[in-house]
Amino acid sequence: MSQIRPLIPLLVTAGILIGGNGLQGTFISLRALEEGFSTSLIGVIGAGYNVGFAIGCVYVTRILRAIGHIRTFSAMAAIASAAAIAMVLVIDPWFWFLMRLVAGICFASLFATVESWLNASVTNGNRARTLSIYRLVDLGSVTAAQYAIPGIGIGGFELFAIISMALTLSLVPISFADRSSPVAPEAIRFDVKALWNISPLATIGCIVVGLTNAAFRSLGPIYAQEIGLSVTAIATFMSAGIIGGVVLQYPLGYYSDRIDRRLIILIATFGSLLAGLFLAFVAGSDEWLNFAGIFAFGAFAMPLFSLCSAHANDHAAEGQHALVSAGMLFFWSLGAIIGPLLASFLLEIFEPPVLFIYTAAILALFMAYTIRRMTARKPVPTEERSMRFRSLLRTSSFFNKLAGGQTRKEP
């Protein structure tokens, strides 16, 4: 604990940010529906966050290098707080789109700042412990935050104020952190052609994860409300998908380190597809069947990003791992921009189960592409892989560095 204690302010700050972000994503969808916004407009608002997130991924290192960690964090937390409270002052879908875009830029920058700082502060001796605590902070804060919605209600200004207060208060623990700001990170280089050449499967896979998982995170609350779930049940539904995402991360990762990683990607995709079909055609409006279905969906779908990133790193040459880390997150962002838009238009025309028919269709196409790639390229032998599987958060490219540790030496 003596090694972890100096990192506690950063971990507390991360918990506040992750919880506030998770609460805002679910709440905005439900509040927009209550305000009478159409489902397609709610999809546009959801896509706005991901547009901002993609922009933030590209420019955050330039900001960090220009003004440092503390100033970057302070500026982005203040802007994100103002954007959250402004949404209750102007009830307009296009204004909300703009505020969510601003929030996306801010959160990409805030997560990158915290994770860059953590990465500079950990040692190989406390890296695994810090990473485990960070994952627990992520799971606990996002899950707990969902229950603020039924506890307070989606009407009124209270939740907007609480989100704004959380973002402002996130400045407090980080202000008590080590006063020596770490060295600014190197600028992130994007090379789309190089990333495609490293692994077409991983590139497409990250886009698919964005198309499907981001649609669930943005429109899952709308689906749950339209099938008749209560506000408390909606919070449980969203939490079940998040918690499910943790269950199979390490079992799937363990086996992917030992056999052809593409086979595990195929299994995870198939499991996600079956769970989507179960939700679309079996669960109906039954509360517990929906909880079980979304838990299974999360268990198989959420590890796909980490599996695809690990597969790309299998094929990356020395010095290309940072490019892979940034590129995979960027391609996920592209899919996450399109996914809520496509799914929201379908939800506006068809019944709620179409959300998971849409995800199943995307996943079926990805399965076909995965099988095609398995016949086109031999797997990387386990003894030649430079890195083990790492369970990654889609917060910033610096999480990959934080999770890095040592390269793999043994078979």
C-alpha positions as CSV (number, residue, x, y, z in Angstrom):
1,M,0.0,0.0,0.0
2,S,2.9,2.4,0.5
3,Q,3.6,2.1,-3.2
4,I,0.0,2.6,-4.1
5,R,-0.8,5.4,-1.7
6,P,0.7,8.3,-3.8
7,L,-1.6,7.1,-6.7
8,I,-4.8,7.2,-4.7
9,P,-5.7,10.9,-5.7
10,L,-5.4,9.9,-9.3
11,L,-7.5,6.8,-8.9
12,V,-10.2,8.7,-7.0
13,T,-10.2,11.3,-9.8
14,A,-10.5,8.5,-12.4
15,G,-13.4,7.0,-10.4
16,I,-15.3,10.4,-10.4
17,L,-14.7,10.9,-14.1
18,I,-15.7,7.4,-15.2
19,G,-18.8,7.4,-13.0
20,G,-19.9,10.8,-14.1
21,N,-19.3,9.8,-17.8
22,G,-21.3,6.6,-17.4
23,L,-24.1,8.3,-15.6
24,Q,-24.3,11.1,-18.2
25,G,-24.5,8.6,-21.1
26,T,-27.5,6.7,-19.8
27,F,-29.2,9.8,-18.3
28,I,-29.0,11.9,-21.4
29,S,-30.7,9.2,-23.5
30,L,-33.6,8.9,-21.1
31,R,-34.0,12.6,-20.5
32,A,-33.9,13.3,-24.3
33,L,-36.8,10.7,-24.7
34,E,-38.8,12.5,-21.9
35,E,-38.2,15.8,-23.6
36,G,-39.8,14.5,-26.7
37,F,-36.7,14.1,-28.9
38,S,-37.1,11.5,-31.7
39,T,-35.1,8.3,-31.4
40,S,-33.0,9.4,-34.5
41,L,-32.1,12.7,-32.8
42,I,-31.1,10.8,-29.7
43,G,-28.8,8.7,-31.9
44,V,-27.3,11.9,-33.3
45,I,-26.7,13.3,-29.8
46,G,-25.0,10.0,-28.9
47,A,-22.9,10.1,-32.0
48,G,-21.9,13.7,-31.0
49,Y,-20.0,12.4,-28.0
50,N,-18.1,10.0,-30.1
51,V,-17.2,12.6,-32.7
52,G,-15.8,14.7,-29.9
53,F,-14.0,11.7,-28.4
54,A,-12.3,11.0,-31.7
55,I,-11.2,14.6,-32.0
56,G,-9.9,14.5,-28.4
57,C,-7.9,11.3,-29.1
58,V,-6.1,13.1,-32.0
59,Y,-5.3,16.4,-30.3
60,V,-4.8,15.6,-26.6
61,T,-1.1,14.9,-26.8
62,R,-0.5,18.3,-28.4
63,I,-2.4,20.0,-25.6
64,L,-0.5,18.1,-22.9
65,R,2.8,19.0,-24.6
66,A,1.8,22.6,-24.8
67,I,0.4,23.3,-21.3
68,G,1.1,20.2,-19.2
69,H,-1.1,17.8,-17.2
70,I,-2.5,20.0,-14.5
71,R,-3.6,22.8,-16.8
72,T,-5.0,20.4,-19.4
73,F,-7.0,18.6,-16.7
74,S,-8.3,21.8,-15.1
75,A,-9.3,23.4,-18.4
76,M,-11.1,20.2,-19.7
77,A,-12.9,19.5,-16.4
78,A,-14.2,23.1,-16.3
79,I,-15.4,23.0,-19.9
80,A,-17.0,19.6,-19.4
81,S,-18.8,20.8,-16.2
82,A,-20.1,23.9,-18.0
83,A,-21.3,21.7,-20.9
84,A,-23.2,19.4,-18.6
85,I,-25.0,22.2,-16.8
86,A,-25.7,24.1,-20.0
87,M,-27.9,21.2,-21.2
88,V,-30.6,21.9,-18.7
89,L,-30.6,25.6,-19.6
90,V,-31.2,25.0,-23.3
91,I,-33.5,22.1,-24.2
92,D,-32.7,21.7,-27.9
93,P,-31.4,18.5,-29.6
94,W,-28.9,20.3,-31.7
95,F,-27.5,22.3,-28.7
96,W,-27.3,19.0,-26.9
97,F,-25.4,17.5,-29.8
98,L,-22.9,20.3,-29.6
99,M,-22.6,19.9,-25.8
100,R,-22.0,16.2,-26.1
101,L,-19.4,16.8,-28.8
102,V,-17.6,19.2,-26.4
103,A,-18.0,16.6,-23.6
104,G,-16.4,13.9,-25.9
105,I,-13.4,16.1,-26.5
106,C,-13.1,16.9,-22.8
107,F,-13.4,13.3,-21.6
108,A,-10.9,11.9,-24.1
109,S,-8.5,14.6,-22.9
110,L,-9.3,14.0,-19.2
111,F,-8.9,10.2,-19.4
112,A,-5.6,10.7,-21.3
113,T,-4.3,13.1,-18.8
114,V,-5.0,10.8,-15.8
115,E,-3.8,7.7,-17.5
116,S,-0.6,9.4,-18.8
117,W,0.0,10.6,-15.3
118,L,-0.6,7.1,-13.8
119,N,1.6,5.5,-16.4
120,A,4.4,7.9,-15.5
121,S,4.0,7.1,-11.8
122,V,3.7,3.3,-11.7
123,T,6.6,0.9,-11.6
124,N,6.8,-2.7,-12.7
125,G,6.5,-3.6,-9.0
126,N,3.1,-2.0,-8.5
127,R,1.8,-1.9,-12.1
128,A,-0.4,-5.1,-11.8
129,R,-1.8,-3.9,-8.5
130,T,-2.6,-0.4,-9.8
131,L,-4.2,-1.8,-12.9
132,S,-6.4,-4.1,-10.9
133,I,-7.5,-1.3,-8.6
134,Y,-8.2,0.9,-11.7
135,R,-10.4,-1.8,-13.3
136,L,-12.3,-2.1,-10.0
137,V,-12.7,1.7,-9.9
138,D,-14.0,1.6,-13.4
139,L,-16.5,-1.2,-12.8
140,G,-17.7,0.1,-9.4
141,S,-18.1,3.7,-10.4
142,V,-20.0,3.1,-13.6
143,T,-22.3,0.5,-12.0
144,A,-23.0,2.6,-8.9
145,A,-23.6,5.7,-11.0
146,Q,-26.4,4.0,-13.0
147,Y,-28.5,3.9,-9.8
148,A,-28.4,7.7,-9.3
149,I,-31.0,7.8,-12.1
150,P,-33.8,5.9,-10.3
151,G,-32.7,7.4,-7.0
152,I,-33.1,11.0,-8.1
153,G,-35.3,10.7,-11.2
154,I,-34.8,11.8,-14.8
155,G,-37.0,15.0,-14.5
156,G,-35.7,18.3,-13.1
157,F,-32.3,19.7,-13.0
158,E,-30.8,17.6,-10.2
159,L,-28.9,15.1,-12.2
160,F,-27.4,17.7,-14.5
161,A,-26.2,19.5,-11.4
162,I,-24.8,16.3,-9.9
163,I,-22.9,15.5,-13.1
164,S,-21.5,19.1,-13.2
165,M,-20.5,18.9,-9.5
166,A,-18.8,15.6,-10.0
167,L,-16.7,17.0,-12.8
168,T,-15.8,20.0,-10.8
169,L,-15.0,18.0,-7.7
170,S,-12.7,15.7,-9.8
171,L,-10.2,18.6,-9.6
172,V,-9.9,18.2,-5.8
173,P,-8.1,14.8,-5.5
174,I,-5.8,15.4,-8.4
175,S,-4.8,18.7,-6.8
176,F,-3.5,16.7,-3.9
177,A,-1.4,14.5,-6.1
178,D,2.3,14.7,-6.5
179,R,3.0,18.4,-7.4
180,S,5.6,17.4,-10.0
181,S,3.8,17.0,-13.2
182,P,5.1,14.2,-15.4
183,V,7.0,14.7,-18.6
184,A,4.5,15.4,-21.5
185,P,4.1,12.3,-23.7
186,E,5.3,12.0,-27.3
187,A,2.8,13.1,-30.0
188,I,0.6,10.2,-31.2
189,R,1.1,9.4,-34.9
190,F,-1.8,8.1,-37.0
191,D,-1.0,6.1,-40.1
192,V,-4.2,4.4,-41.4
193,K,-2.4,2.5,-44.1
194,A,0.2,1.2,-41.7
195,L,-2.5,0.1,-39.3
196,W,-4.4,-1.7,-42.1
197,N,-1.2,-3.5,-43.2
198,I,-0.5,-4.6,-39.6
199,S,-3.9,-6.2,-39.2
200,P,-7.0,-5.7,-41.4
201,L,-9.0,-8.0,-39.0
202,A,-8.1,-6.0,-35.9
203,T,-8.9,-2.7,-37.7
204,I,-12.4,-4.0,-38.9
205,G,-12.9,-5.6,-35.5
206,C,-12.5,-2.3,-33.6
207,I,-14.9,-0.6,-36.0
208,V,-17.4,-3.4,-35.4
209,V,-17.0,-3.0,-31.6
210,G,-17.8,0.7,-32.1
211,L,-20.8,0.0,-34.3
212,T,-22.3,-2.5,-31.9
213,N,-21.2,-1.7,-28.3
214,A,-21.6,2.1,-28.7
215,A,-25.1,1.6,-30.1
216,F,-25.9,-0.4,-26.9
217,R,-24.5,2.2,-24.6
218,S,-26.3,5.1,-26.3
219,L,-29.6,3.4,-27.1
220,G,-29.8,0.5,-24.6
221,P,-31.7,2.8,-22.2
222,I,-34.2,3.6,-25.0
223,Y,-34.7,-0.1,-25.8
224,A,-35.2,-0.9,-22.1
225,Q,-37.8,1.9,-21.6
226,E,-39.7,1.0,-24.8
227,I,-40.1,-2.6,-23.8
228,G,-41.7,-1.4,-20.5
229,L,-38.9,-1.6,-17.9
230,S,-39.0,0.7,-14.9
231,V,-36.3,3.3,-14.3
232,T,-34.6,1.0,-11.7
233,A,-34.8,-1.9,-14.1
234,I,-33.2,0.2,-16.8
235,A,-30.3,1.0,-14.5
236,T,-29.9,-2.7,-13.7
237,F,-30.2,-3.6,-17.4
238,M,-27.3,-1.2,-18.3
239,S,-25.3,-2.4,-15.3
240,A,-25.7,-6.0,-16.2
241,G,-24.2,-5.4,-19.6
242,I,-21.2,-3.6,-18.0
243,I,-20.6,-6.3,-15.3
244,G,-21.0,-9.0,-17.9
245,G,-18.2,-7.4,-19.8
246,V,-15.8,-8.3,-17.0
247,V,-16.7,-12.0,-16.6
248,L,-15.1,-13.4,-19.7
249,Q,-12.3,-10.9,-20.3
250,Y,-9.6,-13.0,-18.7
251,P,-10.8,-16.5,-19.6
252,L,-11.0,-15.5,-23.3
253,G,-7.7,-13.6,-23.0
254,Y,-6.0,-16.6,-21.4
255,Y,-6.9,-18.9,-24.2
256,S,-6.2,-16.3,-26.9
257,D,-2.6,-16.3,-25.6
258,R,-2.3,-20.0,-26.2
259,I,-4.1,-20.7,-29.5
260,D,-4.9,-18.8,-32.7
261,R,-6.3,-15.5,-31.3
262,R,-8.6,-15.2,-34.3
263,L,-10.5,-18.4,-33.1
264,I,-11.2,-16.7,-29.8
265,I,-12.3,-13.6,-31.6
266,L,-14.7,-15.8,-33.6
267,I,-16.1,-17.5,-30.5
268,A,-16.6,-14.1,-28.7
269,T,-18.3,-12.7,-31.8
270,F,-20.6,-15.8,-32.1
271,G,-21.5,-15.6,-28.4
272,S,-22.4,-11.9,-28.8
273,L,-24.5,-12.7,-31.9
274,L,-26.4,-15.4,-30.0
275,A,-27.0,-13.1,-27.1
276,G,-28.3,-10.4,-29.4
277,L,-30.7,-12.9,-31.1
278,F,-31.9,-14.0,-27.7
279,L,-32.7,-10.4,-26.7
280,A,-34.4,-9.7,-30.1
281,F,-36.5,-12.9,-30.4
282,V,-36.8,-14.6,-27.0
283,A,-36.5,-12.1,-24.1
284,G,-39.5,-9.9,-25.2
285,S,-40.5,-7.6,-22.3
286,D,-39.6,-10.1,-19.5
287,E,-37.3,-8.3,-17.1
288,W,-35.1,-11.2,-16.0
289,L,-34.7,-12.6,-19.5
290,N,-33.5,-9.2,-20.6
291,F,-31.1,-9.0,-17.7
292,A,-29.7,-12.5,-18.5
293,G,-29.5,-11.7,-22.2
294,I,-27.6,-8.4,-21.8
295,F,-25.3,-9.9,-19.2
296,A,-24.4,-12.6,-21.8
297,F,-24.1,-9.9,-24.6
298,G,-21.7,-7.9,-22.4
299,A,-19.7,-11.0,-21.5
300,F,-18.9,-11.8,-25.1
301,A,-19.0,-8.4,-26.8
302,M,-17.0,-6.3,-24.4
303,P,-13.8,-8.3,-24.6
304,L,-13.7,-8.0,-28.4
305,F,-11.9,-4.7,-28.4
306,S,-9.1,-6.1,-26.2
307,L,-8.9,-9.2,-28.3
308,C,-8.6,-7.2,-31.5
309,S,-6.0,-5.0,-30.0
310,A,-4.0,-8.0,-28.9
311,H,-4.2,-9.5,-32.4
312,A,-2.9,-6.3,-33.9
313,N,0.0,-6.3,-31.5
314,D,0.8,-9.8,-32.5
315,H,1.6,-8.6,-36.0
316,A,3.1,-5.2,-34.9
317,A,6.9,-4.7,-35.4
318,E,9.1,-3.2,-32.8
319,G,8.2,0.4,-32.2
320,Q,4.7,0.1,-33.7
321,H,2.8,-0.8,-30.5
322,A,2.1,2.9,-29.6
323,L,0.7,3.4,-33.1
324,V,-1.5,0.3,-32.7
325,S,-2.8,1.5,-29.3
326,A,-3.8,4.9,-30.6
327,G,-5.1,3.6,-33.9
328,M,-7.3,0.9,-32.5
329,L,-9.0,3.5,-30.2
330,F,-9.4,5.8,-33.1
331,F,-11.0,3.2,-35.3
332,W,-13.3,2.2,-32.4
333,S,-14.3,5.9,-32.3
334,L,-15.2,5.9,-36.0
335,G,-17.5,2.9,-35.5
336,A,-19.0,4.5,-32.4
337,I,-19.9,7.6,-34.4
338,I,-21.8,5.6,-37.0
339,G,-23.3,2.9,-34.7
340,P,-25.7,5.1,-32.7
341,L,-26.9,6.9,-35.9
342,L,-27.7,3.7,-37.8
343,A,-29.3,2.0,-34.8
344,S,-31.4,5.1,-33.9
345,F,-32.9,5.3,-37.4
346,L,-33.8,1.7,-37.2
347,L,-35.4,2.1,-33.8
348,E,-37.5,5.0,-35.0
349,I,-39.0,2.8,-37.8
350,F,-39.2,-0.6,-36.2
351,E,-39.9,-2.2,-32.8
352,P,-37.3,-2.1,-30.0
353,P,-35.8,-5.6,-30.7
354,V,-34.4,-4.2,-33.9
355,L,-31.5,-2.8,-31.8
356,F,-30.2,-6.3,-31.2
357,I,-31.2,-7.5,-34.7
358,Y,-28.9,-4.7,-35.9
359,T,-26.0,-5.8,-33.7
360,A,-26.5,-9.4,-34.6
361,A,-26.3,-8.6,-38.4
362,I,-23.1,-6.6,-37.9
363,L,-21.6,-9.4,-35.8
364,A,-22.6,-12.0,-38.4
365,L,-20.8,-10.1,-41.1
366,F,-17.7,-9.8,-38.9
367,M,-17.8,-13.6,-38.3
368,A,-17.7,-14.1,-42.0
369,Y,-14.8,-11.7,-42.4
370,T,-12.9,-13.4,-39.5
371,I,-13.2,-16.8,-41.2
372,R,-12.0,-15.3,-44.4
373,R,-8.9,-13.8,-42.7
374,M,-8.2,-17.1,-41.0
375,T,-7.8,-18.7,-44.4
376,A,-5.8,-15.9,-45.8
377,R,-3.1,-15.6,-43.2
378,K,-1.3,-18.0,-40.9
379,P,-1.5,-17.3,-37.1
380,V,1.5,-15.9,-35.3
381,P,3.1,-18.7,-33.3
382,T,2.6,-18.2,-29.5
383,E,6.4,-18.0,-28.9
384,E,6.8,-15.2,-31.4
385,R,4.1,-12.9,-29.9
386,S,5.6,-9.8,-28.3
387,M,2.7,-9.2,-25.8
388,R,0.2,-11.1,-23.8
389,F,-3.6,-10.3,-23.9
390,R,-4.4,-7.1,-21.9
391,S,-7.9,-6.2,-20.8
392,L,-8.2,-2.6,-22.1
393,L,-10.6,0.2,-21.3
394,R,-11.7,2.4,-24.2
395,T,-10.7,5.6,-22.3
396,S,-7.4,6.7,-23.8
397,S,-4.4,5.2,-25.7
398,F,-2.4,5.6,-22.5
399,F,-4.3,2.9,-20.8
400,N,-2.6,0.4,-23.2
401,K,0.8,1.7,-21.9
402,L,-0.4,1.5,-18.3
403,A,-1.5,-2.1,-18.9
404,G,1.8,-2.9,-20.8
405,G,4.3,-4.2,-18.3
406,Q,7.0,-6.4,-19.8
407,T,7.1,-7.9,-23.2
408,R,6.6,-11.6,-23.4
409,K,9.8,-13.6,-23.4
410,E,8.7,-17.2,-22.8
411,P,6.4,-19.3,-25.0
